[in-house]
Amino acid sequence: MKTKKILGFIFVVLCICTGCRKEAANEMQDNTEKQDMSESQSSVCDNSIKVAEIYRDIYERAVEENALDILEIEEEIINCLGSAGYVAVDGENQIDMVHYERVIKFCESARNGENAEIDIVSLLSLDGFVHYYLNAAKGEIKVTLVTVRWEEGFPEVTYYHEFSAYTWKYTDGGYLFIEEYHPFGYDGAPGQKGFRVMPLDKTCRELNRKYVMPIGYECNNMLITDWNEQNYADLDFYDMYEILYYLETGSYVSYENNYNGTEYEIPKSDFEEVIQMYFQIESQEIENHTVYNTERQTYRYRARGLYDAEFPYEPYPEVIAYEEQRDGTVKLTIKAVWEREKQDQAFFSELVVRPLEDGRYQYVSNQVIETGEKQEPVWYMPRLTDEEWEIYYGGKQE
């Protein structure tokens, strides 16, 4: 997880460098539109402000109580908007969309070249929401989006934008993807947005949140390679150590990273304790798949750096089916939703988890499911080999 912190820092730096220009442009655009906004545009913004007022009571209560269960509050807000007649979903697609049938009908009409319109409220946690207005004609979709944020207790329009969808599609898996065209070399956020339209089984969502999302697809290969308790050869335990350490302690690994190729030695007990909390594995097996110093009883540790950092915007997992097995384990069927590539099934796998009596659990195995549409996991960057490490860092260690 220290990797995530470092990579997050790199990404933040990039965002600052590129985002400042974008924010400045947005501010200029907002100022211009506030001065020159047409009557119809003003009406759209006013309508979005009214959406925020619908759930003001829930928002104010959550702020006053310093609500910790944000997902529960988001669901309450979405249901409130649904009762008021709005199509609404959370921005992370973790809550079922209300009035999803309208979106399906809209997509059918748009696909048939008919005129249709719909608006979707995409909640940004307690900060506010993005209000998407979609208008279809002759198979094309025009998009108007309005971002509303709570500022000192009042909803304000902070961004207004219009574009014609470069591509769009409604998938068999129940996702609506919309893409805004960005020229080659564009350095802002990606132009793809996905909405989970069809509801997802409640238990699948709970299992996903508990077992799968804490691992996900960022900077690890647990869900994209085959492994089991008899063969861990392809599983990267250094990636798992970082992630599991964070899950267990709520903190990043304590070994500071730099870009000079510094190596660390983690005491045997510290490294193995973290791994063995989540995997039923003997010490010897961990040693076999890492670099272990028998004399000092330490594991060599190299944090990821610039040369094995991953590109952002990896997929996120969805559990779409589960099976309780005779031995007490649970088999989860997982698919990767990759908004950047407008795919709701970029990768499939079956993860087996062993629930324990004390509420803890262990990961038992993962098997990649071959499908005709399977996307290679090009988002994953393996850690540097010893040879690559020497090329980049040879002679630079402190």
Secondary structure, DSSP 4 states (H G I P E B T S, - for coil): -HHHHHHHHHHHHHHHHHHHHHHHHHHHHHHHHHHH--HHHHHHHHHHHHHHHHTHHHHHHHHHTT-S-HHHHHHHHHHHHHHTT-EEEETTS-SPPBTHHHHHHHHHHHHTT--EEEEEEEEETTTEEEEEEEEEETTEEEEEEEEEEEETTEEEEEEEEEEE-SEEEE-TTSEEEEE----TT--SS-SEEEEE-S---HHHHHHIIIIITTT-STT--TTTS-EETTB-TT--HHHHHHHHHHHHHSS--S----SS---EEEEHHHHHHHHHHHS---HHHHHHTS-EETTTTEEEE----GGGPPPS---EEEEEEEEE-TTS-EEEEEEEEBGGGTBS-S-EEEEEEEE-TTS-EEEEEEEEPP-TTPPP-TT--PPPPHHHHHHHHTT---
